[in-house]
Amino acid sequence: MPATNSTSWTTRIRSGVVREMIGVVLVSVGVNAIGYGIYLLLTWLGVPPLLAVTILYPAGVAASFVGNRQLTFAHEGNAVSAAVRYLAVQFGGYLINLSLLLVFTERFGLSHEVAQAGAVVVVAAYLFITLRHFVFRKPTSESEAS
């Protein structure tokens, strides 16, 4: 019996968590690579870094929601409820991003390019955990599936 539980736990991790991590990474890399390129272009054109992040974040949020809901988590629950949770989580990510950018540029003197690249990694880890366990969580009963 313990071998069965161990096997199902291992299988669940391989098929669930690892697949979802890869999915989040692929969606995030795509969205963030494009976003970072546009960020660099905007700041090169003279847009202040904090304003550039503020302009780009909503587009990245929308693209990431669609990609992660459909491709990564294959979420079949209520899309509106998921979108509300997603927006709350993304707002948290936005605040983390701005805070890191401010602290590392203003306090520690790092270039905004390096600070933003690091912020992307931190926010991505936060987002994976919250997307998996809060936004696109699997329903535990029939009533949660709607």
C-alpha positions as CSV (number, residue, x, y, z in Angstrom):
1,M,0.0,0.0,0.0
2,P,2.7,2.6,0.8
3,A,4.3,1.9,-2.6
4,T,1.0,2.8,-4.3
5,N,0.7,6.0,-2.4
6,S,4.3,6.9,-3.2
7,T,3.8,6.0,-6.9
8,S,0.7,8.0,-7.2
9,W,2.3,11.0,-5.4
10,T,5.4,10.8,-7.7
11,T,3.2,10.4,-10.8
12,R,1.1,13.3,-9.7
13,I,4.1,15.5,-9.2
14,R,5.6,14.6,-12.6
15,S,2.4,15.0,-14.5
16,G,1.0,18.0,-12.6
17,V,3.6,20.2,-11.0
18,V,6.4,19.7,-13.4
19,R,4.2,20.0,-16.5
20,E,2.6,23.2,-15.0
21,M,6.1,24.6,-14.1
22,I,7.2,24.1,-17.7
23,G,4.0,25.6,-19.0
24,V,4.3,28.7,-16.8
25,V,7.9,29.1,-17.8
26,L,7.1,28.9,-21.5
27,V,4.2,31.4,-21.2
28,S,6.2,33.7,-18.9
29,V,9.4,33.6,-21.0
30,G,7.4,34.4,-24.1
31,V,5.4,37.2,-22.5
32,N,8.4,38.6,-20.5
33,A,10.9,38.5,-23.4
34,I,8.6,40.5,-25.6
35,G,7.7,42.8,-22.6
36,Y,11.3,43.3,-21.7
37,G,12.3,44.1,-25.3
38,I,9.5,46.7,-25.4
39,Y,10.6,48.0,-21.9
40,L,14.1,48.5,-23.2
41,L,12.8,50.3,-26.3
42,L,10.5,52.6,-24.3
43,T,13.3,53.5,-21.8
44,W,15.7,54.0,-24.7
45,L,13.1,56.4,-26.2
46,G,13.1,58.4,-22.9
47,V,10.1,56.9,-21.1
48,P,10.9,56.7,-17.3
49,P,11.4,53.1,-16.1
50,L,8.5,53.2,-13.7
51,L,6.1,54.5,-16.3
52,A,7.3,52.0,-18.8
53,V,6.6,49.1,-16.4
54,T,3.2,50.7,-15.7
55,I,2.4,50.8,-19.4
56,L,3.5,47.3,-20.2
57,Y,2.2,45.4,-17.2
58,P,-1.5,45.3,-18.2
59,A,-0.7,43.8,-21.6
60,G,1.5,41.2,-20.1
61,V,-1.2,40.4,-17.5
62,A,-3.8,39.8,-20.3
63,A,-1.5,37.6,-22.4
64,S,-0.4,35.6,-19.4
65,F,-3.9,35.0,-18.2
66,V,-5.0,33.5,-21.6
67,G,-1.8,31.5,-22.0
68,N,-1.8,30.1,-18.5
69,R,-5.5,29.4,-18.2
70,Q,-5.7,27.6,-21.5
71,L,-2.3,26.1,-22.0
72,T,-0.6,25.6,-18.6
73,F,-3.4,24.8,-16.2
74,A,-6.2,23.7,-18.6
75,H,-8.6,25.5,-16.2
76,E,-12.2,24.6,-16.7
77,G,-13.6,26.5,-13.8
78,N,-15.4,29.8,-13.9
79,A,-13.4,32.2,-16.1
80,V,-14.7,35.3,-14.5
81,S,-13.9,34.2,-10.9
82,A,-10.5,33.1,-12.1
83,A,-10.0,36.5,-13.8
84,V,-10.8,38.3,-10.6
85,R,-8.4,36.2,-8.6
86,Y,-5.8,36.6,-11.4
87,L,-6.1,40.4,-11.4
88,A,-5.6,40.4,-7.6
89,V,-2.5,38.2,-7.9
90,Q,-1.1,40.3,-10.7
91,F,-1.6,43.5,-8.8
92,G,0.5,41.9,-6.1
93,G,3.1,41.1,-8.7
94,Y,3.0,44.6,-10.0
95,L,3.6,46.0,-6.5
96,I,6.5,43.5,-6.0
97,N,7.9,44.5,-9.4
98,L,7.7,48.3,-8.7
99,S,9.1,47.8,-5.2
100,L,12.1,45.8,-6.4
101,L,12.8,48.3,-9.2
102,L,12.7,51.2,-6.8
103,V,14.8,49.6,-4.1
104,F,17.5,48.3,-6.4
105,T,17.8,51.4,-8.5
106,E,17.2,54.1,-5.9
107,R,18.7,52.5,-2.8
108,F,21.4,50.2,-4.2
109,G,22.3,52.1,-7.4
110,L,21.8,49.2,-9.8
111,S,20.9,50.0,-13.4
112,H,17.2,49.8,-14.2
113,E,17.9,47.1,-16.8
114,V,19.5,44.7,-14.3
115,A,17.0,45.5,-11.6
116,Q,14.1,44.8,-13.9
117,A,15.6,41.6,-15.2
118,G,15.9,40.4,-11.6
119,A,12.4,41.5,-10.7
120,V,11.1,39.4,-13.6
121,V,12.5,36.3,-11.9
122,V,11.2,37.1,-8.5
123,V,7.7,38.0,-9.8
124,A,7.6,34.8,-11.9
125,A,8.2,32.6,-8.8
126,Y,5.5,34.4,-6.9
127,L,3.1,34.1,-9.8
128,F,3.7,30.3,-10.2
129,I,2.8,29.6,-6.6
130,T,-0.2,31.8,-6.5
131,L,-1.5,30.8,-10.0
132,R,-1.3,27.1,-9.1
133,H,-2.7,27.3,-5.6
134,F,-5.1,30.2,-5.8
135,V,-6.1,31.4,-9.3
136,F,-6.3,28.1,-11.3
137,R,-6.7,25.7,-8.4
138,K,-8.4,22.4,-9.1
139,P,-11.8,22.1,-7.6
140,T,-12.1,19.9,-4.6
141,S,-15.8,19.4,-5.0
142,E,-18.6,19.6,-7.6
143,S,-19.7,23.0,-6.3
144,E,-16.3,24.6,-6.8
145,A,-16.1,23.6,-10.4
146,S,-18.7,26.2,-11.5
